[in-house]
Amino acid sequence: MAIQTTSLDSKLARLDEKANEYDSRANTEARVKQARVDLKELNRALNKLETVLSEFEQQVGILTEVFGKAIPSEVISTRKKVQSLVDYSQDDIVNIIDNDAQTLSAHVDDVRDARDAVKSGIRTVNNRLKDIQQSKRSNASTAENIQRVVGESQEAMKKINDYRSFINSIINPRDSVTHMKKQWQGLTKAFENLNTDWDGFRQRHNLSHQTIDDLKKLSQKGEVDLDELSSQSINEMIEVPELRSTIKMSI
């Protein structure tokens, strides 16, 4: 009996169509399953990015708004790179899922790379803040030394301690940038009303550089021998009311 090829071809075509539908359905289910896994990873990566990004913006704000310093160029490029990822919408994510040429896992890698770049940016900004810390701490120490020779008033020492405490806090701050800016303005104004640098003290009281050097020794040692002082230094010290009331000479 002859085989009806037309009928057989039709059945084979239907079977092939069903197989393709099954393969397509199985492939779609696999892609959906993988997309769900990748979405969870993406959310975790984005949450971690958001955490370091918050710290990044805080430290940049302290550098620029509190201390008025420029943003390092490498930090600006990091900001732009991260912003392009943060601005992704849900539609953008759906397009990635629908696009065979792109994968969510690749986007997760981009977010992780961005997080590493932000952490590097934080280190760069903090290094600039540490330079500021070093300079301001030196100012506070100088102000303390001057206070030792002019008389350590509790009010003056409190202002210096408040100034130093603020400087010590800028790497791990607890307050907002706005609050810190206002606080720093008040601390700076109070600090500048004190005798805070030797050169300003010299000019204000018309002292010689030698007298200032002798006063520095006195502030560090607490006492110096009279034969270590020139007659000019002694006379100049006596002429300054703040020094005359605090420096004691003994034979």
C-alpha positions in Angstrom: 0.0 0.0 0.0 1.4 3.4 -1.0 2.2 6.0 1.8 0.3 9.2 1.5 3.2 11.7 1.6 1.1 14.8 1.6 -0.7 13.7 4.8 2.5 12.6 6.4 4.2 15.9 5.6 1.3 17.8 7.2 1.6 15.7 10.4 5.3 16.2 10.5 4.9 19.9 10.1 2.4 20.1 12.9 4.7 18.1 15.2 7.6 20.3 14.2 5.5 23.4 15.0 4.6 22.0 18.4 8.2 21.2 19.1 9.2 24.7 18.3 6.4 26.1 20.5 7.7 23.9 23.3 11.3 25.0 22.8 10.2 28.6 22.7 8.1 28.2 25.8 10.9 26.4 27.6 13.4 29.0 26.5 11.0 31.8 27.7 10.6 30.2 31.1 14.3 29.9 31.5 14.8 33.5 30.5 12.1 34.6 33.0 13.7 32.6 35.7 17.1 34.0 35.0 15.7 37.5 34.8 14.2 37.2 38.3 17.6 36.1 39.7 19.3 39.0 37.9 16.7 41.5 39.1 17.4 40.4 42.7 21.1 40.9 42.2 20.5 44.2 40.5 18.4 45.5 43.5 21.1 44.4 45.9 23.8 46.1 43.8 21.7 49.3 43.5 21.1 49.4 47.3 24.8 49.1 48.0 25.5 51.8 45.4 22.9 54.1 47.0 24.6 53.7 50.4 28.1 54.6 49.2 26.6 57.3 46.9 25.0 59.0 50.0 28.4 59.0 51.8 30.1 60.3 48.6 27.7 63.3 48.2 28.1 64.1 52.0 31.9 64.2 51.8 31.8 66.2 48.5 29.4 68.6 50.2 31.7 69.1 53.1 34.7 69.7 50.8 32.9 72.2 48.6 30.2 73.8 50.7 31.7 73.8 54.2 35.3 74.6 53.2 34.8 76.1 49.7 37.2 73.8 47.9 36.9 72.6 44.3 35.8 69.1 43.4 38.7 67.0 42.1 38.4 66.3 38.4 38.4 62.5 38.8 35.5 62.9 41.2 33.5 64.9 38.7 33.9 62.1 36.1 32.8 59.5 38.7 29.6 61.6 39.4 28.7 61.6 35.7 29.3 57.9 35.3 27.2 57.0 38.3 24.4 59.4 37.4 23.9 57.6 34.0 23.2 54.4 35.9 21.1 55.8 38.6 18.8 57.5 36.0 17.8 54.1 34.5 14.0 53.7 34.5 11.9 50.5 34.7 11.4 50.7 31.0 15.1 50.7 30.5 15.4 47.5 32.6 12.5 45.9 30.6 14.3 46.7 27.4 17.5 45.0 28.6 15.4 41.9 29.5 13.8 41.9 26.0 17.1 42.5 24.2 19.0 39.3 23.4 22.1 41.2 22.9 22.1 42.6 26.5 21.8 40.9 29.8 20.8 42.1 33.2 23.9 40.4 34.7 26.1 42.7 32.5 24.1 45.7 33.9 24.7 44.4 37.5 28.4 44.3 36.7 28.2 48.0 35.6 26.5 49.0 38.8 29.2 47.1 40.9 31.9 48.9 38.9 30.2 52.2 39.6 30.1 51.4 43.3 33.9 50.7 43.2 34.4 54.0 41.4 32.3 55.9 44.0 34.3 54.3 46.9 37.5 55.4 45.1 36.0 58.9 44.8 35.2 58.9 48.6 38.9 58.1 49.3 40.0 61.0 47.0 37.7 63.5 48.7 38.6 62.3 52.2 42.3 62.7 51.3 41.6 66.4 50.5 39.7 66.7 53.8 42.6 65.1 55.7 44.8 67.8 54.3 42.4 70.4 55.6 42.3 68.6 59.0 46.1 68.8 59.2 46.2 72.5 58.5 43.3 73.4 60.8 44.7 71.2 63.7 48.0 73.1 63.3 46.1 76.4 63.6 44.4 75.1 66.8 47.7 74.0 68.3 49.2 77.4 67.5 46.3 79.2 69.2 46.7 77.0 72.3 50.4 77.9 72.4 49.6 81.6 72.3 47.0 81.2 75.0 49.6 79.6 77.2 51.6 82.8 77.2 48.8 85.3 77.3 46.7 83.5 79.9 44.5 80.5 79.3 41.0 81.8 79.7 38.3 79.1 79.9 36.3 80.8 77.2 39.2 80.9 74.7 40.2 77.3 75.4 36.6 76.1 74.9 36.5 77.9 71.5 39.7 76.2 70.5 38.5 72.8 71.6 35.1 73.2 69.8 37.1 74.2 66.7 39.3 71.1 66.9 36.4 68.8 67.7 34.6 69.9 64.5 37.8 69.4 62.4 38.2 65.9 63.9 34.6 65.0 62.9 34.7 65.8 59.2 35.8 62.3 57.9 32.9 60.6 59.8 30.3 63.3 60.2 26.9 62.8 61.9 25.2 66.1 60.8 24.0 67.3 57.4 26.2 69.4 55.2 23.8 72.4 55.7 24.1 72.2 59.5 27.9 71.7 59.3 28.3 74.7 57.1 26.4 76.9 59.6 28.3 75.4 62.5 31.7 76.0 60.8 30.9 79.6 60.0 30.2 80.2 63.7 33.3 78.4 64.9 35.5 80.2 62.4 34.3 83.6 63.5 34.8 82.8 67.2 38.2 81.3 66.5 39.4 84.3 64.5 38.6 86.6 67.4 41.3 84.9 69.4 45.1 85.2 69.1 45.3 82.3 66.6 48.7 82.8 64.8 52.1 84.0 65.8 52.6 86.3 62.8 49.3 88.1 63.5 50.2 88.4 67.2 53.6 89.9 66.2 52.1 92.5 63.9 49.3 93.4 66.4 51.8 94.1 69.1 54.7 95.3 67.0 57.1 92.6 68.2 60.3 91.4 66.6 60.7 88.0 65.1 63.2 87.1 67.8 60.7 87.9 70.5 58.1 85.6 68.8 60.7 82.8 68.6 61.3 83.3 72.4 57.6 83.2 73.1 57.3 80.0 71.1 59.9 78.4 73.3 58.2 79.7 76.4 54.8 78.2 75.2 56.4 74.8 74.6 58.7 74.6 77.6 56.7 76.5 80.1 59.8 78.4 81.3 63.1 79.7 79.9 66.2 81.0 81.5 66.7 84.8 81.4 70.1 84.4 79.8 68.3 82.7 76.9 66.4 86.0 76.2 67.8 89.1 74.7 67.2 92.4 76.4 65.1 93.4 73.4 62.8 90.4 73.8 62.3 91.1 77.5 61.5 94.8 77.0 59.0 93.9 74.2 57.3 91.3 76.3 56.9 93.8 79.2 55.2 96.2 76.8 52.4 93.8 76.0 49.7 93.9 78.6 48.6 90.3 78.0 52.2 89.1 78.5 53.0 91.4 81.4 50.2 89.9 83.5 51.0 86.2 82.8 54.8 85.9 82.3 56.7 85.7 85.6 60.4 86.3 85.8 62.5 84.9 88.7 66.2 85.2 89.5 
